[in-house]
Amino acid sequence: MFKRDFWQQFDYLLFGGVLILCIFGIAMIQSAIAGNEQIANSVSRQVIFVVGGFVVLFLTSLIDYRYLSSLTRIMYIFSVLILMGIYVIGTAVYGSARWFDTGVILIQPSELVKTIMIVILADYFYKTQDQDKNLNWILKSFLITAFVVLWIFIQPNLSMSIVIFVIWFALLWYAGLPFKYLMLFLAVGIVIGAIGFSFLEDYQQRRVTDFLFPDPNARFGETFNVDQAKISIGSGGLLGLGYGQGPQVQLRFLKVRHTDFIFSAMAHEFGFIGTVFIMSILVFIIYRCFRVGQKASDMFGQLIAYGVGTLLFFQMAVNIGVNLNVLPVTGLTLPFISYGGSSLASLLLGIGFVESVSAHRHRE
């Protein structure tokens, strides 16, 4: 378990980048919640999540990722059961039944499931790599994904449903999706999007309509939050107003500043240069995930690393896009920086999978 080749092949650059962002995230959350007694314990909780998450990361990296291939059926059943369990013993927050209340923290199972689905889908494409890449091959992978997404969509949780479908399509593409099917996917996606809009919850529809047709006089809701985010980013300028010195953050004009809009809080206090530096670290982490995938000794390991890299990139792009008002508000966190135990734990678990691929790539 602790052989020399494990330590030689362990990706220390990936590990170090993640550690830096987690520490920075704790500091950023500390600034964002300053003076707010209702969420004063967020920093201490995030510290606990970081420590626990890194323990999970390290333990996961010790396990040869190839063993996971024999457990994917159990992992799939577990994922469905915990998602179904939400409707039996789950807790509704802000109108959505997404959490298990342990009495100490809220646990969001869908965050864990999105990372598990990377392994499940990677295993499917690995085991079917010699099959014809036809519609039957595509449909089977879609049904595997859709049955899990169904239980997330009806919570309702549209953003997480989209994340898992993005992971599915990315792995489908990495596994050799023929180019001729891309136009088919595009056409089907447009039709489903047009038809599915009417089935969304009212607040989900408002997020889209507020984005497309914003009310310039809004003083609350998603439009107001995004406007304050843009003000925060713009007023940060080149160098920022200083850690703990940004009035948009400290005077609480910027809402949900420790979760959804922590990017705006960061830009407000550290400016363009500071934000680019931190985002460069996140881009480097994504690069290291794809680098591990390139060096993997089999397709299973490749797809795991590519899947985690894609997940990180998508969450980063969407979170920043929401803060810049180029995408509708979704609720996706900024990886390793935003407050949120379930999200952080799932991402650190994903990094653990990537480290396992790196550390065990030469072991048969």
Summary of the structure (lengths in Angstrom):
residues: 364
radius of gyration: 20.6
end to end distance: 13.9
largest distance: 63.3
contacts: 1215
relative contact order: 0.17
helix: 72%
strand: 3%
